[in-house]
Amino acid sequence: MATTKPEITAAQPLRYGPDNPHPLAQMRTELVWEGKYDEYGNRREVDIAGCWIPLQKIETIDEPRSRAEADRDEATLFELRKQSEKLGDFRNMLIWGDNKLVMASLLKDFQGTVDLIYIDPPFDVGADFTMEVPIGDGKETLEKEQSTLEMVAYRDTWGKDVDSYLHMMYERLLMMKGLLSKSGSILVHCDWHVNFQLRSVLNEVFGPHEFKNEIVWYYYNKMQGNVNRFAANHDIILWYSRSDEYKFSP
């Protein structure tokens, strides 16, 4: 019995056009770094629940005003206690720890209540934690070299160079947006190393319409005129608001 081989035809090439646009043709302008999307092309979300830790109070920084006033005037103790219970008797807090874990914990009680955030993040300038430590009246200094822990922490955090830096900042800026009140603002201190990239990330998190100002902080650079170029003598503070209801007092 004679048999015939099935006919094999080459697959028709996939053609792109108005009815079938190429995926790249539909992409909007954005800053992309390694880790922004998963292997399926989905945007990675910040696991806030997985970062939450209970904050343990180690030390009281200040004394509540109501208690201090009560100590001075016993006659008003009852009234002040009632007032403090009504207001929650909020204390200033100085928290030591990884800011990602701390913010994830603060979101539980302070989401949408913070009026102002100022951050001075690393400028992505390299793994150099060496610093001059003033001694006594400040006329003499001692050079503190970076420790093994600092070198390891830098390598673990910035293992993918600027991609690691941008991913780190993006996650934290998302949490800060969650903490800000409707009339709140955030000020991000940076310099020429990554200011253009940070502004792109801030545009993505807060929206370009919430950009309020680029504040230039000028300072004297002792290397002025000795580096065969214009010396770097300013930093940038990027100001974004949570909404159009931000507060500003000249």
C-alpha positions in Angstrom: 0.0 0.0 0.0 1.4 3.3 -1.1 1.7 6.1 1.5 2.2 9.8 1.0 4.3 12.0 3.3 2.4 14.9 4.8 3.1 18.2 3.1 5.2 20.5 5.2 4.9 24.2 4.6 6.9 27.0 6.1 5.1 28.9 8.8 3.9 32.3 7.7 6.1 35.0 9.1 4.4 37.2 11.7 3.6 40.5 10.2 3.1 43.7 12.2 1.0 46.6 11.1 -1.8 48.9 12.1 -4.0 45.9 12.8 -1.3 44.1 14.7 1.2 46.7 16.2 4.5 45.6 17.5 4.8 45.6 21.3 7.6 48.0 21.2 5.5 50.4 19.2 3.1 50.7 22.1 5.6 51.3 24.8 5.6 54.7 26.5 8.7 56.6 27.6 9.9 55.2 30.9 13.0 54.4 32.8 13.6 50.6 33.0 16.1 48.9 35.3 16.8 45.2 36.1 14.2 44.0 38.6 11.4 46.5 37.6 9.5 43.7 35.8 9.4 40.0 36.4 10.1 37.3 33.9 6.6 37.5 32.6 6.7 41.3 32.0 4.6 42.1 35.0 5.5 45.0 37.3 7.0 43.9 40.5 5.1 45.0 43.6 6.6 45.9 47.0 5.9 43.2 49.6 5.0 45.6 52.4 3.4 42.9 54.5 6.5 40.8 54.3 8.6 43.8 55.4 6.5 44.7 58.5 8.1 44.3 61.9 6.9 45.5 65.2 8.7 48.6 66.4 10.3 48.1 69.8 10.6 51.3 71.9 14.2 51.4 73.3 14.4 55.0 74.6 12.1 58.0 75.0 13.4 61.0 73.2 11.2 63.6 74.6 8.5 64.0 77.3 4.9 64.6 76.3 4.0 68.2 76.8 0.9 67.3 78.6 2.8 65.3 81.2 5.4 68.0 81.6 2.7 70.6 82.2 1.0 68.3 84.6 4.1 68.0 86.7 4.3 71.7 87.0 0.6 72.2 87.9 -1.0 69.3 89.7 -4.4 71.0 89.6 -4.7 70.4 85.9 -3.5 66.8 85.9 -7.0 65.4 85.3 -7.8 67.8 82.4 -4.4 67.2 80.8 -4.7 63.5 81.0 -8.1 63.6 79.3 -6.7 65.9 76.6 -3.7 63.6 76.0 -6.0 60.6 75.7 -8.1 62.5 73.1 -5.1 63.6 71.1 -3.2 60.3 71.4 -0.4 62.0 73.2 1.9 61.7 70.1 5.6 61.6 70.8 8.5 62.4 68.4 10.3 59.3 67.4 13.9 58.6 66.4 14.0 55.2 64.9 17.2 53.3 64.1 17.0 50.5 61.5 16.6 49.6 57.8 14.3 52.3 56.4 12.4 49.9 54.2 11.4 47.8 57.3 10.7 50.9 59.4 8.4 52.5 56.8 6.5 49.2 56.2 5.9 49.2 60.0 4.9 52.9 60.1 2.3 52.5 57.3 0.2 50.5 59.7 -0.5 53.6 61.9 0.6 56.6 59.8 -0.6 55.9 56.3 -1.7 59.2 54.7 -0.8 61.3 57.7 2.7 62.6 57.2 3.0 66.2 56.0 6.7 66.4 55.0 9.4 63.9 54.1 13.0 64.9 53.5 15.5 62.2 52.5 19.2 62.4 51.8 19.8 59.0 50.1 23.1 57.7 48.9 24.3 59.4 45.7 25.5 56.2 44.1 29.0 57.5 44.1 30.9 54.2 44.9 31.7 52.0 47.9 33.7 54.5 50.0 32.5 55.0 53.5 35.8 56.6 54.7 35.1 59.8 56.6 36.9 62.5 58.6 35.8 62.5 62.2 36.4 65.7 64.2 38.2 65.4 67.5 37.6 67.8 70.5 37.0 71.3 69.3 37.2 70.2 65.6 40.7 71.5 64.9 42.0 68.0 64.5 40.4 65.1 62.7 40.8 61.3 62.6 40.2 59.4 59.3 37.7 56.6 59.9 38.1 53.9 57.2 35.2 51.8 56.0 34.6 48.6 57.9 34.2 45.1 56.6 30.5 45.3 57.3 30.1 48.5 55.3 32.0 47.0 52.3 29.9 43.8 52.4 26.7 45.8 52.8 27.6 47.9 49.8 28.4 44.9 47.6 25.1 43.2 48.6 23.0 46.4 48.1 24.6 47.7 44.9 25.6 44.4 43.3 23.8 45.4 40.0 25.2 49.0 40.0 22.6 51.6 39.1 19.9 49.0 38.6 20.1 48.0 42.2 20.2 51.7 43.3 17.1 52.6 41.3 15.2 49.5 42.4 16.0 50.3 46.0 14.9 53.9 45.7 11.7 52.9 43.8 10.5 50.6 46.5 11.1 53.2 49.3 9.5 56.1 47.3 6.4 54.0 46.9 6.2 53.6 50.7 6.8 57.3 51.2 4.0 58.1 48.9 1.7 55.9 51.0 2.8 57.8 54.2 2.2 61.3 52.8 -1.0 63.1 53.5 -3.0 64.7 50.8 -1.3 68.0 51.5 2.1 66.5 52.0 5.3 67.0 50.2 8.6 65.1 49.7 12.0 66.6 49.2 14.7 64.4 47.7 18.3 65.5 48.1 20.7 64.3 45.4 23.6 65.5 43.2 24.8 65.2 39.6 25.4 61.4 39.8 21.8 60.2 39.6 19.6 63.3 39.8 18.2 62.8 36.3 17.4 59.2 37.0 15.8 59.9 40.4 13.6 62.5 38.8 12.4 59.9 36.3 11.6 57.5 39.2 9.8 60.3 41.1 7.8 61.2 38.0 6.7 57.6 37.8 5.8 57.3 41.5 4.1 60.7 42.0 3.4 61.8 38.5 5.1 64.5 36.5 2.3 66.9 37.3 3.2 66.7 41.0 6.7 68.0 40.4 6.9 71.4 42.1 10.5 72.6 41.9 14.1 71.8 41.5 15.9 73.5 44.3 19.6 74.2 43.8 21.8 74.3 46.9 25.1 76.1 46.2 28.2 75.5 48.3 31.8 76.5 48.0 34.1 73.9 46.5 37.8 74.3 47.5 38.7 72.5 44.2 37.3 75.3 42.2 39.5 76.0 39.2 41.8 73.0 39.9 40.1 70.2 38.2 40.3 71.3 34.5 36.6 71.9 34.4 33.9 73.7 36.2 33.9 72.2 39.7 30.8 70.5 41.1 29.6 73.0 43.7 25.9 72.4 44.1 23.4 69.7 45.1 19.8 69.3 43.9 16.7 69.0 46.0 13.7 67.6 44.0 10.3 68.7 45.5 7.2 66.7 44.7 3.8 66.9 46.4 1.2 64.2 47.0 -1.6 66.3 45.4 -2.4 69.8 44.3 -3.5 70.6 47.8 0.1 70.9 49.1 1.2 73.6 51.6 3.8 76.2 50.9 4.9 79.0 53.2 7.5 81.4 51.7 
